[in-house]
Amino acid sequence: MPSDALPQRLLFVYNADGGLLPGLKDLFHKILSPATYPCSLCAVTYGATALRPEWKEFVQALPVPVAFLHRDEFVRAYPAKQNEPLPAAFAVGGSGALTSFIEAPEMDAADLNGLMALVQQRLSAAGSAS
């Protein structure tokens, strides 16, 4: 496939629920017990309270749009994927179908630079697939 093999967009899904109270709970969990915090995507892309600037710039420069959902939002939007291990990233095709882009074990193993390199590598592979 030529460059049209790139996904229509990327969807990153946090292993955390959205909202003020879950957000506060997650903030304290990250600070007090980072080793047991269940969302590696949150841990590497966010500082204490804000998105890391280097991640924000990286995402904005990607050749495809990027969206982010919390676990509860993802399950509502994609109920068939409710048992998908999170955090994860999905490629969204033209039909709206999701395919795995970065699986939870890969996400868990990556630091911020590793995550950015993995995203670039996967997009490059998709763009040059034949």
C-alpha positions as a Python dict, from the first residue, in 0.01 Angstrom:
ca = {
    (1, 'M'): (0, 0, 0),
    (2, 'P'): (124, 354, -73),
    (3, 'S'): (105, 645, 167),
    (4, 'D'): (-274, 607, 181),
    (5, 'A'): (-200, 317, 418),
    (6, 'L'): (-162, 575, 693),
    (7, 'P'): (-453, 559, 935),
    (8, 'Q'): (-720, 829, 920),
    (9, 'R'): (-628, 912, 1278),
    (10, 'L'): (-471, 768, 1590),
    (11, 'L'): (-667, 707, 1908),
    (12, 'F'): (-478, 685, 2238),
    (13, 'V'): (-673, 539, 2529),
    (14, 'Y'): (-575, 601, 2889),
    (15, 'N'): (-615, 328, 3150),
    (16, 'A'): (-795, 580, 3371),
    (17, 'D'): (-1148, 716, 3386),
    (18, 'G'): (-1229, 1075, 3294),
    (19, 'G'): (-1378, 1339, 3522),
    (20, 'L'): (-1267, 1553, 3814),
    (21, 'L'): (-1283, 1297, 4096),
    (22, 'P'): (-1109, 1015, 3904),
    (23, 'G'): (-853, 1272, 3789),
    (24, 'L'): (-775, 1380, 4145),
    (25, 'K'): (-752, 1017, 4256),
    (26, 'D'): (-511, 946, 3971),
    (27, 'L'): (-301, 1252, 4052),
    (28, 'F'): (-252, 1138, 4411),
    (29, 'H'): (-186, 779, 4304),
    (30, 'K'): (83, 894, 4058),
    (31, 'I'): (250, 1107, 4326),
    (32, 'L'): (221, 870, 4622),
    (33, 'S'): (275, 536, 4451),
    (34, 'P'): (404, 578, 4096),
    (35, 'A'): (521, 216, 4072),
    (36, 'T'): (164, 89, 4106),
    (37, 'Y'): (-4, 352, 3890),
    (38, 'P'): (-197, 157, 3620),
    (39, 'C'): (-175, 407, 3332),
    (40, 'S'): (171, 419, 3181),
    (41, 'L'): (41, 647, 2903),
    (42, 'C'): (-67, 903, 3165),
    (43, 'A'): (257, 860, 3356),
    (44, 'V'): (486, 933, 3061),
    (45, 'T'): (281, 1198, 2878),
    (46, 'Y'): (171, 1406, 3179),
    (47, 'G'): (363, 1584, 3448),
    (48, 'A'): (194, 1643, 3784),
    (49, 'T'): (-97, 1835, 3633),
    (50, 'A'): (-37, 1912, 3265),
    (51, 'L'): (53, 1747, 2938),
    (52, 'R'): (429, 1739, 2883),
    (53, 'P'): (520, 2009, 2625),
    (54, 'E'): (742, 1775, 2423),
    (55, 'W'): (454, 1523, 2388),
    (56, 'K'): (208, 1798, 2293),
    (57, 'E'): (444, 1928, 2023),
    (58, 'F'): (513, 1575, 1898),
    (59, 'V'): (142, 1492, 1865),
    (60, 'Q'): (67, 1821, 1688),
    (61, 'A'): (343, 1752, 1432),
    (62, 'L'): (222, 1401, 1339),
    (63, 'P'): (94, 1352, 982),
    (64, 'V'): (-243, 1224, 1110),
    (65, 'P'): (-488, 1368, 1364),
    (66, 'V'): (-468, 1225, 1715),
    (67, 'A'): (-748, 1182, 1967),
    (68, 'F'): (-740, 1076, 2331),
    (69, 'L'): (-1006, 897, 2533),
    (70, 'H'): (-1026, 787, 2893),
    (71, 'R'): (-1116, 424, 2963),
    (72, 'D'): (-1483, 498, 3045),
    (73, 'E'): (-1524, 712, 2730),
    (74, 'F'): (-1360, 442, 2516),
    (75, 'V'): (-1588, 168, 2647),
    (76, 'R'): (-1896, 384, 2578),
    (77, 'A'): (-1778, 463, 2224),
    (78, 'Y'): (-1646, 113, 2143),
    (79, 'P'): (-1831, -141, 2361),
    (80, 'A'): (-1695, -434, 2160),
    (81, 'K'): (-1344, -334, 2277),
    (82, 'Q'): (-1430, -324, 2649),
    (83, 'N'): (-1190, -608, 2732),
    (84, 'E'): (-897, -455, 2542),
    (85, 'P'): (-593, -417, 2771),
    (86, 'L'): (-518, -50, 2831),
    (87, 'P'): (-344, 186, 2790),
    (88, 'A'): (-321, 136, 2418),
    (89, 'A'): (-325, 320, 2086),
    (90, 'F'): (-538, 233, 1787),
    (91, 'A'): (-525, 320, 1420),
    (92, 'V'): (-865, 438, 1300),
    (93, 'G'): (-936, 349, 940),
    (94, 'G'): (-1160, 524, 690),
    (95, 'S'): (-1458, 311, 795),
    (96, 'G'): (-1398, 398, 1160),
    (97, 'A'): (-1270, 49, 1240),
    (98, 'L'): (-1001, 24, 1506),
    (99, 'T'): (-687, -178, 1466),
    (100, 'S'): (-416, -215, 1724),
    (101, 'F'): (-135, 39, 1683),
    (102, 'I'): (48, 11, 2016),
    (103, 'E'): (-57, -259, 2261),
    (104, 'A'): (-62, -227, 2640),
    (105, 'P'): (262, -421, 2706),
    (106, 'E'): (449, -199, 2457),
    (107, 'M'): (298, 112, 2613),
    (108, 'D'): (390, -8, 2962),
    (109, 'A'): (752, -68, 2857),
    (110, 'A'): (806, 273, 2694),
    (111, 'D'): (929, 598, 2839),
    (112, 'L'): (830, 920, 2662),
    (113, 'N'): (1112, 910, 2407),
    (114, 'G'): (1049, 541, 2344),
    (115, 'L'): (678, 604, 2293),
    (116, 'M'): (745, 885, 2045),
    (117, 'A'): (995, 666, 1857),
    (118, 'L'): (744, 379, 1846),
    (119, 'V'): (471, 605, 1707),
    (120, 'Q'): (707, 737, 1438),
    (121, 'Q'): (825, 386, 1350),
    (122, 'R'): (470, 252, 1315),
    (123, 'L'): (355, 549, 1108),
    (124, 'S'): (660, 517, 882),
    (125, 'A'): (593, 145, 836),
    (126, 'A'): (227, 214, 752),
    (127, 'G'): (321, 486, 506),
    (128, 'S'): (574, 271, 326),
    (129, 'A'): (376, -56, 332),
    (130, 'S'): (341, -206, -10),
}
